[in-house]
Amino acid sequence: MSEEFTPNPATPYLTPPRGSEATRPEPKNLFESSPPDLEVLAELSGQNVLYARQFSFKQVAEICKLAAFLEQVEIWPYHPLDGKIVTTAFFEASTRTRTSFESAVHRLAGKIISIPDGSVTGAKKGESMQDIGEMFNAYCDCVVMRHTETDAPKRILENLRVPLINAGNGSGEHPTQALTDWYALLKWKPRLAAPFETGDKKLQLGILGTPGSMRAVKSFLLMSLLFHEHIEKVTVISEMADPFGKDVTDSLNRANIDYEVTNDIRESLPRLDVIYMNSIAFLGDSYKSLDSRYKLDADSPLKEEAVILHPLARLDELDTSLDKTPHNLYFSQAHGAVFVRQALLLAVLGRLDRLPDFSNS
């Protein structure tokens, strides 16, 4: 890091505490030899962010490189979002997603209109999403929305003309969570951010859960297809015979990726390099917890160098006995959300030109 840039003062707080061996990869390893390509990121200017599959491999890699730069640098003195207003409209409860988006905006010197609870909006009185979208056009430059109803983004976009970022829609998707997930993995293995070359080690990727009803899991899996050259096999460990749903199955088949479904967790774990898990599935209008058979703790037969990802919040499926082990990539994954969302907001709101010169990094 050049002395020209002030180090991010948050960095010391992201370091695992004394006595913990939790994995926290160095951000600079991701962008040091290949600075972010702003021309690729500029393709996202003014765009809605609705699905994991809308991104290209290159766009994901460049978002993550920019996030790594932002994790290293104190960026607010450049005021990149000065004059921009972002509405965080959360019609469903959230801790990490809402607060990380709001933190991202504040750290970029933008302003926030926060709706932390849909019951305080006109929707409580029966106002349509279409009318809410029309009103938002006058209030802000971008809307970040979470909703319990899967078709809510489609309805608000009938009238909304500022960019919409989907922060979770029922059993649909959670694309910015998938960006956060892959940011953690690209920091862990920076070679994943480049095209596959002979000699690169391919990953055995494991997923605990049901992509068809777990939106974070679905978006992670769909974004994983962009990295198919780096993946040897995807193993989905689920109590369901068909955990995907037709749209996910079709995407897997089009990507020509090797995958399997099994319900035997102990047989699969010893060969997996990455294990992605979640605690809850959205079924209709309620949540269902992950089956009790699919729990991980420090005694689980994990590969020595395997890492675990979890979007949090967790229940008892991910035991705290793993927190201080090298398998824990999930805390670093959660910490990285702010920087990924900073990078995405800069691209979507067309403020990449406010960034400092990367050649000095």
N, C-alpha and C positions, 0 to 999 in steps of 0.2 A: 504494500500500500504506500503510495507516494505521501510525503509529508504535506503536500498541498491540500489533501483531504483530511478533514477532522474525523477521527474514528467514531463510529456509532456508540454513544454512551450506553446503549442497552446491552451491548455485547457481553460485558462481565456478568450480567444477570442471567444470560443464556447458557453460561458454562455450568456443567453438572456440579453439584456441591461436593465438598471433600468426602471421600469415602465411596463415591458413586462411580461406577464404570459405564454409565449410560453413554450411548454413542451420540456424539455431536460433531458431525463432519465440519471441516473448515470451509466456509463459503468461498474464499478466494480461490480454492482449487478448481472451482467451476468456471470462473471467468478470467482468471489470470492470463492464460495463454490464448484466449479467444474472447475478446470483449463483446458485449451484446451488439447484435446487428439491428440498429434502429430502423433500417428500411423494412426489415421483416416485421418488426413490431408495429410500424406505421400502418400495416395492412389492417390492423384491428381498430383504427380510428373511426369513431362513430358507430361501431358495430354493437349489436346485442350479443350477449354471452348467455347462451341457453343450454347448450349441450357439450359434452366432452368431445364428441366426434367432430365438432365443427372446426377444431384446431388442426393444423398440420404439425408434423413432427418438428419442423423447423421453428414454428411459432412457440410451441411448448418449450423447446430448448432455449430460445431467446428470452422468453418470459422468465425462465428460471435463472438464466445468467444475469439478467437485470436485477432480479430479486436478490441474488447473491451479492451483487455490487451494493445494493441498498442496505443489505444486512451489515455490510462493513463500514458504510459511510454515513455520517450525519448529514441528512439530505434537506432538512427543513430550511436552513439558511438560504437555499436557492428558490424557495417559495414556488415550487413547480405547479401546484394547484391553486395558487392565489386567484381569487375571483370565481372559483368554481364551487358549486353547491351540490352535494350528493344527498339524496333522501334514502335512508335505510328503513324500508317498510317491511316490518316483520309481523305477519299475520299468524305466525306460529312461533312458539318459544325458542329462544336461542341464547347461548352464552358466548361460545368462541366465535361463531361466524359473524354475528352482529358487532361484537366489540372489536374484533380484529379489523373488520372493514372500517369502523369508525376511527380506530387507532390509525389505520393506514391513511385516511383522509386528513386527520389532524396533523400527522407527522409530515404530510406533504403541504401543509399550510392551506388546506381547503376548509370548507365549512360543511356542517352536517345538519340536516333535519332528520331527527330520529323518531321513528314510530316503533316503540318496543313491544307494542301489544295491539293486535288488530281490534280488540274490543273498544279501543278509544277512538276508532275511526268511524266514518259514515257507514262502513260495511256492517257495523253492529245494527244499524237501522235499516239495512237492506239495500244500501247503495251498491250499484253494479261496479265491477272491476273496470268496465269500459269508461264510466264516468270518473272514477278515481284516476285512471290514466290520463284523461283529458285535463284534469286539474293539475296533475303533476307537471305537465308541459310548461306551465307558467311558474312553477315553484323551484325548479332545480335543473341541473344539467345532466343528471344521471340518476337512475333509480336502482337500488339493490333490494330485491324482494324475496322473501320467503313466504310460502303459503302451504296450507294443508292440502289444497286441491291441486291435482296434477295439471289441470288445464288452465290454471290461473294466469300463467304467463301469456298464453295464447289470447285470453280474453282482455287482459290489460293492454296488450299490444295492438288491439283493434283501434285504439285511439292514442296510445302513448307514442310520441315521436322523438323523445330523448332516449339515449341508450338504456337498455334494461339488462341488468346482470342478475341471473337466476341464482339465488342463494339457497335453493332447495324447494322443490315443488311436489308435495305429496310423495307418491312412490316413483316419481319421474327421475330427476337427475340432480346432481350437485356438482356442476363442472368446476367451480373454483376450489372445492375440496380436492378434486382429482389433481388440479394443478399443484396444490399444496403437497399432496402425497408424492407426486413425481419430483417436486423440488427436493424433498427429503432424500429420495433415491438418487437423484442426479448429483447431489452433494456427496452422498455416500460413495457413488461410483461415477465419477465425471465422464468416463468413457461412454456412458449411456447417452450423453448429449451429442455424440458424433455418430456418423454412419458406421455400421458394423464393419470391422476389418478382420481378416483372417488372423487367428490367434486370440481374439477377444473371447473371454469366457462368457458363455450364455447363462442366463438365470433360470433357475427352477422357481416359478412363481406360484405361491399357494394363496387361496382365498377361502377364509372361513365365513360361510354365510350364504345368503341367497340373493344374487344380483337382481333377480326379477322383482324383489320387494324391498331391497335395501338400496336407497338412492345413492348413497356415498359409495357403496360397493360397486354398483352398476357403473357409475361414472369412472371409478378407478379402473375397472376392467376394460371399459370401452377406450379409455385413454391409453391403456397398456397396449392396445392393438397397434398404436402408432410406433411402438418400440418392439414390434414382433421379431425383427431381425436379431435383437439382443436377448430374446426369450426362448429357452429350450422347450419349455412346456408350462402350461397353466393347469394347475390342479385345484378344482373347486371341491371343498369338503362341506357337505350339506346333508341334512336329514331328508331333503327332497330329491326325488328321482330326476326332476327337471327343475333346477333352481334358476333358470335363465329367463324364460319367456321368449316368444318368437323373435322379437326384434334383436335381442342380444345374441341368440343362437345364429341368426342370419349374419350378424356382424362378425361373429367368430369364424363362420364358414368362409365369408368373403375375404377375411384376413389370412386365410390358409394357415392358421396357427394350431399347433398341436395342443389339445386340451382333453381333460378327463374329469368325470364327476365321481366322487367316492364318498362314503359315509364313515370310512375308517381313518380317524385322525392319527392314531398312533403309528400306523403303517406309513403314512405320508410324510409326517413331520421330519424324520431324520434326513430326508434328501432335499428339503426346501431351503432356498437361500433367502427368500422373502415371504413372510406370512402377513397377509392383510386380513384384518378382522373388524367386525363391528358388533354392537350389542343388540341393536333393535331393528326390526323390520316394520314397515308401515303397511298395514293391511286394512283397506277400507278407510275407516276413520279412527283407527286405534293402532297401538304399537304392540308388537310381540317380541319378547326377549329371545336371544339366541339359546338354542337347546342346551341344557346343562351338560350334555356329553362333550360339548365342544369348548372346553375351557383350557386355558394355558396358565401354567405356573412354572416356578423355577425347576421343578422336577420333570417337566415335559421333555420328551426325547428330541430336543431341538439340535440341529446341526450347530457345530461350535461357532461358526461365523454368521449364522442366520440373524436377520433383523426382523423385528415385528413393527408393523404399522397399525394404527388404530385412530380413527378420526375423533374419538372421544365425543360425548361423555361415555365412560365405561360403567358397566355393572360388575358382576362377579366373574365374567368370562375371561378377564385379563387380570390376573392376580398381582397384587402389589409386590410380591416377592421377586418379580422380574424388573422392577423399576430401577434398581441400581446395577443391573447386569448389562453387558455389551449388547444384548438382544434388544434393548430398549432404544428404538429409534423414534418412538411415538411422541416423546416429549419434544425432541428437536423438530419433528413433523408439525406439532401444534405451534411451536414458537415461530416457525417459518411462514405461517399463514399471513401475518402482517406484511411481510416483505413481498410475497407473491401478489397480494392484493394491491399493494402500492404499485408494483410493476404493471399490473393489468389496468388499473385506473389511469395511470399515465398514458398507456397506449390507447385505451378506449376514448379518453377525453382529449387526445391530441396534444399532449403537453410534453412529449419527448424532447422537444427543442429547448426545454428549460433545464435539462440535465447538464451536469458538468462534462467536460471532455474526458472520455474514457481512456484516451491514450496516456493520461497521467496516472492511471491506476496501476 
